[in-house]
Amino acid sequence: MADSLDMVKLACHGLSEKKAEDIEVIDISEVSVMSDYFILASASNQNQMSALVRSVDEEMTKAGYTLKSQEGNQYSSWILLDYTDIIVHLFTREDREFYSLEKLWQDGKKVEIEIA
């Protein structure tokens, strides 16, 4: 789990570098077997969405973590990056509000991350 938290910090740093909005981390380890953490962030446009994907993947790859799968592409309004122990959800503002994953996963614990 400590390694998962390190992964979260790296991903959040990558998101912060490209000015992701409303970054939230939810610890789902006690309510799901699919992953330890969800990271949710919003992008203001498609160009920023693509930049967020690249930035997170660069941070994770540098640290030796491999992207297991990606759902969505540069034209999507919701992109999911699955690193097994953490899953990063990137949304347009509208889709984030519509799907409201924070409410769906409210049994998880919100985690505050210091982003350097």
N, C-alpha and C positions, 0 to 999 in steps of 0.2 A: 504493500500500500504506500510505503514511503517513496518507492520508485515512481508510482503513479502520480504522486503529488509533485515530484520533480518534473514529470512530463507536463502536468498542468501548468506549472510555472513557465516552462519553455514555450508552450503554446500561447499562453496569455501574453508573454513578452512579444512574440511574433505578431499577435493581434494588436497590441498596443503600439508597436512600431509603425503600423499602417493606419493608426487612428480608428480602430474599430470602436463602435459605440455600444454602450450598455453591456459590457462584458460581465457575465455571471457564471459562477461555477457551482455545480450541484453535485454533492457526494451521493451517489446512488448505490454504493456498495452494499448497503444493508437492505435495499428494496429490490435489487435486480442482480442477476448473474451475468448480464451482458457486458458490463463494464464497471469501472470504479467511479468514474466522473463523467459528467456532461459539462461541456463548456458551450455557452451560448453567446453570440455576439451579432450585432447588426452592422450592415453596410449601407451607406447612403446611395450607392449606385453600383452598376455592374462592374465598372472598372475597379472600384474599391473592393468589391467581392473577389475579383480575380487576384488582386494584390494581397488580400488577406490569406487566400489559399496558398499562394506562393510563399508568403512570409512564414506562415505556420510550418509548411513543409520544409522550408530551408532550416528553420530552427530545430525541428525534430530530426531531420536527416543528419545535420551536423553532430547531434548528440548520439547518433547511432540508432534511432528509432525508425521503424519502417511503416509506411502507410499500408494498412491491410486492405482497405478499399475506400473508394470515393463514390458518393452518389451525387449527381448533379454536375453541371459544367458551367462554363463562363456565361451562359445565357439563363441559368436557373436562378430562381429567387430564394432557393434553399439548397445549400450545399452541406453535405455531411462528410466529415473526414474521420475515418475509423482507424485509430491506432491501438485497438484491442482494449487496453486498460483505460483509455480516455477516448471520448467521442466529441468532436468539435462540430457544432451546428452553426452555420453562418446563414443569416437571413437578410432579406430586405426588411425594412421597418414594418411594412404592411403584412408580410407573411409571418413575421415573428409575432405580431399582435394576433393575427388570425389563428395560428396553430397553438399559441400560448403553452409551450412546453413547460414553462415554469409552473403553471397550474397543474398540468398533467403529472408532473413529477414532484408535487408538493410534499410527498412523504420523504423525499431526499432532504439532505441538509445543505443549506447554502453555506458556501465556504468563501471567506474573504482572502484574497491573494494580493500580496504586495507586488506590484509590477514595477520593476526597476528600469 
